[in-house]
Amino acid sequence: MLIDTAPLWIAATNTYVVASERGGFAVVIDCPPDPEGIGLLLRKHELIPIAALVTHAHIDHLGGAGSLARATGVDVHLHPDDAFLAMAPEQQLSLLFGAHMPDLDVNPPAAYVDLVDGARLSLAGLDIDVVHTPGHTPGHCCFLIDGVLFSGDQLFAGSIGRTDLPGGDFTALMASMEAKILTLDDDVDVLPGHGPPTTIANERASNPFLAQFRA
């Protein structure tokens, strides 16, 4: 399996391209409004995108999905519980970054494909398990592919996602952590939406926010 990433846009969002092999079809996981950066990542491995999987609808993860869809024809997959965020990109720019960026293309795609908890997607020769983890946002999802968890803003190395933005819920995030994340095997690699990679074992043992789950 080929996985590559680049921290893109002003939020340094980790965008991932995942494929069975170089030169083949690929999925893009999370799309900040940086089409040039996403395109460079795909061209680096001569990949053809066939789908965009979005962990949640904050603009630093979703804002570039529309431009990618218009340029390549990919379907954009998003959980429907985040639709209220997806429909308000300009409001998010103001709330999250305190700025209006008129030259930034954050127009959404024409439609979304709904993500469903527990579904297994077969895309680009990959089996992708959808894990709905509400808390950071109501529709937040992680993606598990061949022992690798793309955790979005659910779990970071040494930290967890913030819950002080619209739709955030700390109790829900921790319930998702207990039921959906910490039930995974220790050797699962974790590739988060920001910052460095980690593993379930590392976070189970040392993440201060998960101390309540340690024996």
Secondary structure in CASP SS format (residue, H / E / C, confidence):
PFRMAT SS
TARGET T0000
AUTHOR 0000-0000-0000
METHOD secondary structure of the structure
MODEL  1
M C 1.00
L E 1.00
I E 1.00
D E 1.00
T E 1.00
A E 1.00
P E 1.00
L E 1.00
W C 1.00
I C 1.00
A C 1.00
A C 1.00
T E 1.00
N E 1.00
T E 1.00
Y E 1.00
V E 1.00
V E 1.00
A E 1.00
S C 1.00
E C 1.00
R C 1.00
G C 1.00
G C 1.00
F E 1.00
A E 1.00
V E 1.00
V E 1.00
I E 1.00
D C 1.00
C C 1.00
P C 1.00
P C 1.00
D C 1.00
P H 1.00
E H 1.00
G H 1.00
I H 1.00
G H 1.00
L H 1.00
L H 1.00
L H 1.00
R H 1.00
K H 1.00
H C 1.00
E C 1.00
L C 1.00
I E 1.00
P E 1.00
I E 1.00
A E 1.00
A E 1.00
L E 1.00
V C 1.00
T C 1.00
H C 1.00
A C 1.00
H C 1.00
I H 1.00
D H 1.00
H H 1.00
L H 1.00
G C 1.00
G C 1.00
A H 1.00
G H 1.00
S H 1.00
L H 1.00
A H 1.00
R H 1.00
A H 1.00
T H 1.00
G C 1.00
V C 1.00
D E 1.00
V E 1.00
H E 1.00
L E 1.00
H C 1.00
P H 1.00
D H 1.00
D H 1.00
A H 1.00
F H 1.00
L H 1.00
A H 1.00
M C 1.00
A C 1.00
P H 1.00
E H 1.00
Q H 1.00
Q H 1.00
L H 1.00
S H 1.00
L H 1.00
L H 1.00
F H 1.00
G C 1.00
A C 1.00
H C 1.00
M C 1.00
P C 1.00
D C 1.00
L C 1.00
D C 1.00
V C 1.00
N C 1.00
P C 1.00
P C 1.00
A C 1.00
A C 1.00
Y C 1.00
V E 1.00
D E 1.00
L C 1.00
V C 1.00
D C 1.00
G C 1.00
A C 1.00
R E 1.00
L E 1.00
S E 1.00
L E 1.00
A C 1.00
G C 1.00
L E 1.00
D E 1.00
I E 1.00
D E 1.00
V E 1.00
V E 1.00
H E 1.00
T C 1.00
P C 1.00
G C 1.00
H C 1.00
T C 1.00
P C 1.00
G C 1.00
H C 1.00
C E 1.00
C E 1.00
F E 1.00
L E 1.00
I E 1.00
D C 1.00
G C 1.00
V E 1.00
L E 1.00
F E 1.00
S E 1.00
G E 1.00
D C 1.00
Q C 1.00
L E 1.00
F E 1.00
A C 1.00
G C 1.00
S E 1.00
I E 1.00
G C 1.00
R C 1.00
T C 1.00
D C 1.00
L C 1.00
P C 1.00
G C 1.00
G C 1.00
D C 1.00
F H 1.00
T H 1.00
A H 1.00
L H 1.00
M H 1.00
A H 1.00
S H 1.00
M H 1.00
E H 1.00
A H 1.00
K H 1.00
I H 1.00
L C 1.00
T C 1.00
L C 1.00
D C 1.00
D C 1.00
D C 1.00
V C 1.00
D E 1.00
V E 1.00
L E 1.00
P E 1.00
G C 1.00
H C 1.00
G C 1.00
P C 1.00
P C 1.00
T E 1.00
T E 1.00
I H 1.00
A H 1.00
N H 1.00
E H 1.00
R H 1.00
A H 1.00
S H 1.00
N C 1.00
P H 1.00
F H 1.00
L H 1.00
A H 1.00
Q H 1.00
F H 1.00
R C 1.00
A C 1.00
END
